[in-house]
């Protein structure tokens, strides 16, 4: 939907078109690249954020909302540098069948994508859209992880919970996913447009072109599937993270 030039395809209509043209496997196109992206970008940003937060707590630094946002933004910015090559492969693999046959890349998996990118476009292809992606990931991590901690603290104050209840984790992560999807939608569209094309371009050029073609509607193009993806992913990530932290605390206390 974010690569659609007209921007008029709805979520259900797009899904039906993919299934008709490619079958159910078409909905999982780019899975290897998406998995590699999470192994790189996902692990770096979450691990770095938790490490910085633990360091601040060790030094008795108050974790205010602005400070949490700054920590999360820096972690997401760094994580995007590691995840951009697989992100490019992911976007291209997902969009490949919507291109004319002569323009299709036909990547088999993420490593095949990287080899073809290096052979046909050079090393510059691996950093295409890097800076918009870094800022988008900084905003994503800030609005996802930092807002989760803020929502979690607010819900703890409202309910008197000690912070270890799964319902509290699910509620805070759902609210965080709503914030993250809404704030990151414009940057997500720009990043996708830049990474999906083999042409070198700028963010300002993409913004001007999208605004000329469809006005401000492009800002939230693909919001629904983004939330359907990001909502469960955010809840699964943060709920599992809380359980990992609980097990880790129990393990270290026994040591």
C-alpha positions as CSV (number, residue, x, y, z in Angstrom):
1,X,0.0,0.0,0.0
2,X,2.9,2.4,0.8
3,X,4.5,1.8,-2.6
4,X,1.2,2.1,-4.5
5,X,1.6,5.2,-6.7
6,X,-2.1,6.1,-6.6
7,X,-2.5,5.3,-2.9
8,X,-6.1,4.2,-3.4
9,X,-5.9,0.5,-2.5
10,X,-7.6,-0.5,0.7
11,X,-6.3,-3.1,3.2
12,X,-8.7,-5.8,2.3
13,X,-8.5,-5.1,-1.4
14,X,-4.8,-5.2,-1.4
15,X,-4.8,-8.5,0.6
16,X,-7.2,-10.1,-1.9
17,X,-5.1,-8.9,-4.9
18,X,-2.0,-10.5,-3.4
19,X,-3.8,-13.8,-2.7
20,X,-5.3,-13.9,-6.2
21,X,-2.0,-13.1,-7.9
22,X,0.4,-15.1,-5.6
23,X,-1.6,-17.3,-3.3
24,X,-1.2,-17.3,0.5
25,X,2.6,-17.5,0.3
26,X,2.5,-14.0,-1.2
27,X,1.5,-12.6,2.2
28,X,4.8,-14.0,3.6
29,X,7.0,-12.6,0.9
30,X,10.2,-11.1,2.4
31,X,9.9,-13.2,5.5
32,X,13.6,-14.1,5.6
33,X,14.5,-10.4,5.3
34,X,12.0,-9.4,7.9
35,X,13.4,-12.0,10.3
36,X,17.0,-10.8,9.7
37,X,15.8,-7.2,10.3
38,X,14.5,-8.2,13.7
39,X,17.7,-10.1,14.6
40,X,19.7,-6.9,13.9
41,X,17.7,-3.8,14.4
42,X,15.3,-5.3,16.9
43,X,17.9,-6.8,19.2
44,X,20.2,-3.8,19.1
45,X,17.6,-1.2,19.9
46,X,16.0,-3.1,22.7
47,X,19.3,-4.3,24.2
48,X,20.8,-0.8,24.0
49,X,17.7,0.9,25.5
50,X,17.6,-1.5,28.5
51,X,21.4,-1.2,29.0
52,X,21.2,2.6,29.1
53,X,18.2,2.6,31.4
54,X,19.9,0.2,33.8
55,X,23.0,2.3,33.8
56,X,21.0,5.4,34.7
57,X,19.2,3.6,37.5
58,X,22.5,2.3,38.9
59,X,23.7,5.9,39.0
60,X,20.5,7.1,40.7
61,X,19.5,9.2,37.7
62,X,15.7,9.9,37.7
63,X,14.0,8.3,34.7
64,X,11.7,11.1,33.6
65,X,9.6,10.8,30.4
66,X,11.8,13.1,28.4
67,X,14.9,11.2,29.4
68,X,13.3,7.9,28.5
69,X,12.3,9.3,25.2
70,X,15.9,10.5,24.5
71,X,17.3,7.1,25.5
72,X,14.9,5.2,23.3
73,X,15.4,7.5,20.3
74,X,19.2,7.1,20.5
75,X,18.8,3.3,20.7
76,X,16.5,3.2,17.7
77,X,18.8,5.4,15.7
78,X,21.7,3.1,16.3
79,X,19.7,0.0,15.7
80,X,18.5,1.2,12.3
81,X,22.1,1.4,11.1
82,X,22.4,-2.4,11.6
83,X,18.9,-3.2,10.2
84,X,18.8,-1.0,7.1
85,X,20.3,-3.6,4.6
86,X,17.7,-6.2,5.5
87,X,15.0,-3.6,5.6
88,X,15.7,-2.7,2.0
89,X,15.7,-6.3,1.0
90,X,12.4,-6.8,2.8
91,X,10.6,-3.9,1.1
92,X,11.8,-4.9,-2.3
93,X,10.9,-8.6,-1.9
94,X,7.4,-7.6,-0.7
95,X,6.8,-5.2,-3.6
96,X,8.4,-7.3,-6.3
97,X,5.3,-8.9,-7.8
98,X,3.5,-5.5,-8.2
99,X,6.2,-4.4,-10.7
100,X,6.1,-5.1,-14.4
101,X,7.8,-8.5,-15.2
102,X,10.8,-6.7,-16.8
103,X,11.5,-4.7,-13.7
104,X,11.2,-7.6,-11.1
105,X,14.2,-8.5,-9.2
106,X,13.1,-12.0,-8.2
107,X,15.1,-12.2,-5.0
108,X,15.0,-15.7,-3.5
109,X,15.9,-14.8,0.1
110,X,17.7,-12.0,2.0
111,X,21.2,-13.2,1.1
112,X,20.3,-13.5,-2.6
113,X,18.9,-9.9,-2.4
114,X,22.2,-8.6,-0.9
115,X,24.3,-10.3,-3.6
116,X,22.2,-9.0,-6.4
117,X,22.1,-5.5,-4.8
118,X,25.9,-5.5,-4.6
119,X,26.3,-6.8,-8.2
120,X,23.9,-4.5,-9.9
121,X,23.9,-1.3,-7.8
122,X,27.1,-1.4,-5.7
123,X,27.5,-0.7,-2.0
124,X,25.4,2.4,-2.2
125,X,22.3,0.2,-2.4
126,X,22.8,-0.9,1.2
127,X,22.4,2.6,2.6
128,X,19.5,3.7,0.4
129,X,17.1,5.6,2.6
130,X,19.4,5.2,5.6
131,X,18.9,8.6,7.3
132,X,15.1,8.6,7.0
133,X,15.1,5.0,8.3
134,X,17.3,6.1,11.2
135,X,15.0,8.9,12.2
136,X,12.0,6.8,11.6
137,X,13.4,4.0,13.9
138,X,14.4,6.6,16.5
139,X,10.8,7.9,16.5
140,X,9.5,4.3,16.5
141,X,11.6,3.2,19.5
142,X,10.8,6.4,21.3
143,X,7.1,6.1,20.8
144,X,7.1,2.4,21.4
145,X,9.5,1.6,24.3
146,X,9.6,5.0,26.1
147,X,5.8,5.4,25.9
148,X,5.4,1.8,27.1
149,X,7.4,2.7,30.3
150,X,5.3,5.8,30.7
151,X,2.0,4.0,30.2
152,X,3.1,1.2,32.5
153,X,4.0,3.7,35.2
154,X,0.7,5.5,34.9
155,X,-1.3,2.3,35.0
156,X,0.7,1.1,38.1
157,X,-0.2,4.4,39.8
158,X,-3.9,4.0,38.8
159,X,-4.2,0.3,39.8
160,X,-1.7,0.1,42.6
161,X,0.0,-2.9,40.8
162,X,3.6,-3.8,41.4
163,X,4.3,-3.9,37.7
164,X,4.6,-7.6,37.2
165,X,1.0,-8.4,36.2
166,X,0.6,-9.6,32.5
167,X,-2.6,-7.6,32.1
168,X,-0.7,-4.5,32.9
169,X,2.0,-5.4,30.3
170,X,-0.6,-6.1,27.6
171,X,-2.5,-2.9,28.3
172,X,0.6,-0.7,28.3
173,X,2.0,-2.3,25.1
174,X,-1.3,-1.9,23.3
175,X,-1.4,1.8,24.1
176,X,2.3,2.1,23.0
177,X,1.6,0.4,19.7
178,X,-1.2,2.9,18.9
179,X,1.1,5.8,19.6
180,X,4.0,4.3,17.6
181,X,1.9,3.4,14.5
182,X,0.3,6.9,14.4
183,X,3.5,8.9,14.9
184,X,5.6,6.8,12.6
185,X,3.2,6.5,9.7
186,X,4.5,9.5,7.7
187,X,8.2,8.5,8.1
188,X,7.3,4.9,7.3
189,X,5.8,5.9,3.9
190,X,8.8,8.0,3.0
191,X,11.3,5.3,4.0
192,X,9.4,2.7,2.0
193,X,9.3,4.9,-1.1
194,X,13.0,5.5,-0.9
195,X,14.1,1.9,-0.2
196,X,11.7,0.3,-2.7
197,X,13.2,2.2,-5.7
198,X,16.6,1.6,-7.3
199,X,16.8,5.4,-8.0
200,X,18.6,7.7,-5.7
201,X,16.3,10.3,-4.2
202,X,15.7,12.6,-1.3
203,X,13.1,12.7,1.4
204,X,12.0,16.2,0.4
205,X,11.5,15.1,-3.2
206,X,9.4,12.1,-2.1
207,X,7.3,14.4,0.2
208,X,6.7,16.9,-2.7
209,X,5.7,14.2,-5.1
210,X,3.3,12.5,-2.6
211,X,1.7,15.8,-1.6
212,X,1.3,16.8,-5.3
213,X,-0.4,13.5,-6.1
214,X,-2.7,13.0,-3.2
215,X,-2.5,15.8,-0.7
216,X,-2.0,15.1,3.0
217,X,-3.7,11.7,2.7
218,X,-0.4,10.0,2.1
219,X,0.7,10.7,5.7
220,X,-1.4,7.7,7.0
221,X,-1.3,5.5,3.9
222,X,-1.2,1.9,5.1
223,X,-2.0,2.8,8.8
224,X,-4.4,-0.1,9.3
225,X,-2.1,-3.0,8.2
226,X,0.8,-1.2,10.0
227,X,-1.2,-1.3,13.2
228,X,-2.4,-4.9,12.6
229,X,1.3,-5.8,12.3
230,X,2.8,-3.5,14.9
231,X,0.1,-4.0,17.6
232,X,0.6,-7.8,18.1
233,X,4.3,-7.5,17.5
234,X,4.7,-4.7,20.2
235,X,2.6,-6.7,22.7
236,X,4.4,-9.9,22.1
237,X,7.8,-8.2,22.2
238,X,7.2,-6.2,25.4
239,X,5.3,-8.9,27.3
240,X,8.0,-11.4,26.5
241,X,10.7,-8.9,27.4
242,X,9.1,-8.4,30.8
243,X,9.1,-12.1,31.4
244,X,12.7,-12.4,30.3
245,X,13.6,-9.6,32.7
246,X,11.8,-11.3,35.6
247,X,13.6,-14.6,34.9
248,X,16.9,-12.7,34.6
249,X,16.4,-10.9,38.0
250,X,15.5,-14.2,39.7
251,X,18.6,-15.9,38.1
252,X,21.0,-13.1,39.2
253,X,19.5,-12.9,42.7
254,X,20.2,-16.6,43.2
255,X,23.8,-16.1,42.0
